[in-house]
Amino acid sequence: MPSFFARFRAIEEKDKAAVVRKLMQSSTPNFDFFYLIGLSVLMATLGLLADSPSVVIGSMLIAPILYPILGIALGLVMSNAKVLRRSTVTLTKSVTIGLVLAILATLLFGDGFVTNQMLIRLDPSPIYFFVAFIAGAAVSFALAQPEWSETLPGIAISVALIPPLAVLGAGIAMFDMTVIAGSFNMLLLNFLGILLAAMITFSLMNLHEKQNIAQSTIQKEEEKRQKEEEAIAAVMEEHAHHSSNSQA
């Protein structure tokens, strides 16, 4: 058993630093992140309404929602308020955007019936908590093993965060309390399972020692986001200038 725990601490320092850097970069609350979340939830909602498991599975592959949850786990392990707050804001905005889009999609395309794909996500059995825990442990470890990065899409499918979020939005649109309660509990179980597993894994890796990597990466991401906003503002200003000239 001691050798098992030692295996986590024996991970190369550069790989541990890469985990922290990846989580800070991939949980940045920017347009790219929320755009992918929005597309994923829309795809999942339409797949649920059409009762198409293949579409629902496809939606899980484009959703980066795992990263802010892992970022919250990292913030708790580090006892770093900035990392924790940043990841929590990203996750909260993601859930809000997802719910709004799922509600709108259901109102536009739903027929008021609960499909089989929705029903199977309304039974928050403890088994799903352990599935989420295993998935969280797997993704946390795989992030520190570059050679296993190709397993991440499969892990994203197994933990299934986006579908219950889409079902929750659909339930709200239908005013169906059974759907709302079941999907919310399923989403909560998945979240807690991933969070607990990630906290344990990151603690075993001693990632609390990488505070400086987290802080420097956040700073770089903020500078990058500011430059992007300035570039967007410049494009909008140029467009407005051209529009005023054409009207003149």
Helices and strands as residue ranges (DSSP letters): H 2-9, H 13-26, H 31-49, H 53-61, H 66-78, H 81-109, H 116-119, H 126-143, G 146-151, H 152-159, H 162-174, H 177-204, G 207-210, H 211-247
